């Protein structure tokens, strides 16, 4: 499962926080595994299970003695990746729509209609499709 992580943290002193001061990490069996240093990132959770993802943000504001005088910020979110129940494959007018693809059609092409097709999708683990419906 791909997750997009975004931070919105501001320093109370007004000091700009550089992107490398945003530290994303996962608790991996009691070990800290850093997954990125930026304001936002996408990360793939490859296995089923429960994940705790942390964000640490450190200020760049310094006092007169040259020490950081703003406490660091920490946030945590918990994500559960459940069992995969299907592989969805969607085509529009014969063009496959892949992860994060954008399909564009000219007004002339669209005037003839758009055909949405998910018949190549496959269920997993004994599941089966009962019904397909579209809601636009």
C-alpha positions as CSV (number, residue, x, y, z in Angstrom):
1,X,0.0,0.0,0.0
2,X,1.4,3.4,-0.9
3,X,0.8,6.1,1.7
4,X,1.4,9.9,1.2
5,X,2.7,11.6,4.3
6,X,2.4,15.4,4.6
7,X,3.5,17.6,7.5
8,X,2.2,21.0,8.4
9,X,4.4,22.3,11.3
10,X,5.3,25.9,12.0
11,X,8.0,27.2,14.3
12,X,6.4,29.6,16.9
13,X,9.4,32.0,16.5
14,X,8.6,32.3,12.8
15,X,11.9,30.7,11.8
16,X,11.7,28.8,8.5
17,X,12.1,25.0,9.0
18,X,14.2,23.5,6.2
19,X,12.9,20.3,4.6
20,X,15.8,18.1,5.9
21,X,14.6,18.9,9.5
22,X,11.4,16.9,8.8
23,X,12.4,13.3,9.7
24,X,9.9,10.5,9.0
25,X,10.6,7.1,10.5
26,X,9.0,3.8,11.3
27,X,9.3,1.7,14.5
28,X,10.6,-1.5,12.9
29,X,10.6,-4.1,15.8
30,X,11.9,-1.6,18.3
31,X,14.5,-0.2,15.8
32,X,14.1,3.3,14.3
33,X,14.1,3.0,10.5
34,X,14.3,6.4,8.8
35,X,12.2,6.6,5.6
36,X,12.7,10.2,4.5
37,X,13.7,13.8,5.3
38,X,11.3,16.2,3.6
39,X,8.0,18.0,4.1
40,X,6.0,15.3,2.3
41,X,6.7,11.9,0.8
42,X,5.2,8.8,-0.5
43,X,6.1,5.5,1.0
44,X,5.2,1.9,0.2
45,X,4.2,-0.5,3.0
46,X,4.9,-3.8,1.3
47,X,3.6,-6.2,3.9
48,X,0.3,-6.7,5.7
49,X,0.4,-5.5,9.3
50,X,0.2,-2.6,11.7
51,X,2.7,0.3,11.3
52,X,3.5,3.2,13.5
53,X,5.0,6.1,11.4
54,X,6.6,9.0,13.3
55,X,7.5,12.5,12.3
56,X,10.1,14.5,14.2
57,X,10.6,18.2,13.3
58,X,13.5,20.2,14.7
59,X,13.7,24.0,14.7
60,X,16.6,25.9,13.3
61,X,16.0,28.8,15.7
62,X,19.0,29.6,17.9
63,X,19.2,31.7,21.1
64,X,22.0,34.2,21.8
65,X,24.3,31.4,23.0
66,X,23.8,29.5,19.7
67,X,21.7,26.7,21.1
68,X,18.3,25.6,19.6
69,X,15.7,27.0,22.0
70,X,12.5,25.6,20.5
71,X,11.5,22.2,21.6
72,X,11.3,19.5,18.9
73,X,7.9,18.3,17.6
74,X,6.9,14.7,17.3
75,X,3.8,13.2,15.8
76,X,2.7,9.6,15.3
77,X,0.1,7.9,13.1
78,X,-0.8,4.3,13.0
79,X,-1.7,2.5,9.7
80,X,-3.0,-1.0,9.2
81,X,-2.4,-2.7,5.9
82,X,-5.0,-5.4,5.4
83,X,-5.0,-8.4,3.2
84,X,-5.2,-7.8,-0.5
85,X,-8.6,-8.9,-1.9
86,X,-8.2,-8.0,-5.6
87,X,-6.0,-6.7,-8.3
88,X,-8.0,-4.0,-10.1
89,X,-7.2,-3.3,-13.7
90,X,-9.1,-0.4,-15.3
91,X,-9.1,0.5,-19.0
92,X,-10.7,3.5,-20.6
93,X,-11.3,3.2,-24.3
94,X,-8.7,0.4,-24.4
95,X,-5.9,2.4,-22.5
96,X,-4.9,0.8,-19.2
97,X,-5.0,3.2,-16.2
98,X,-1.9,2.4,-14.1
99,X,-1.0,3.7,-10.7
100,X,-1.0,7.5,-10.8
101,X,-1.5,7.6,-14.6
102,X,-3.5,10.4,-16.1
103,X,-5.5,9.6,-19.3
104,X,-6.5,12.5,-21.5
105,X,-9.0,12.4,-24.3
106,X,-9.8,15.1,-26.9
107,X,-13.3,16.5,-27.0
108,X,-13.7,14.7,-30.3
109,X,-12.8,11.3,-28.8
110,X,-15.0,11.9,-25.8
111,X,-18.0,12.9,-27.9
112,X,-18.1,9.3,-29.1
113,X,-18.2,8.1,-25.5
114,X,-15.8,6.7,-23.0
115,X,-15.8,2.9,-22.3
116,X,-14.7,2.0,-18.8
117,X,-13.6,-1.7,-18.5
118,X,-12.6,-3.5,-15.4
119,X,-13.0,-7.1,-16.7
120,X,-9.3,-7.8,-16.5
121,X,-9.4,-7.4,-12.7
122,X,-8.8,-10.5,-10.6
123,X,-9.9,-11.4,-7.1
124,X,-7.5,-13.1,-4.7
125,X,-7.7,-15.5,-1.7
126,X,-11.0,-17.1,-2.6
127,X,-12.8,-13.8,-3.1
128,X,-15.1,-13.2,-6.1
129,X,-16.6,-10.2,-7.7
130,X,-20.4,-10.1,-7.4
131,X,-21.1,-6.7,-9.0
132,X,-19.4,-3.8,-10.7
133,X,-20.9,-0.3,-10.6
134,X,-19.7,3.1,-11.6
135,X,-20.7,6.4,-9.8
136,X,-19.7,9.6,-11.5
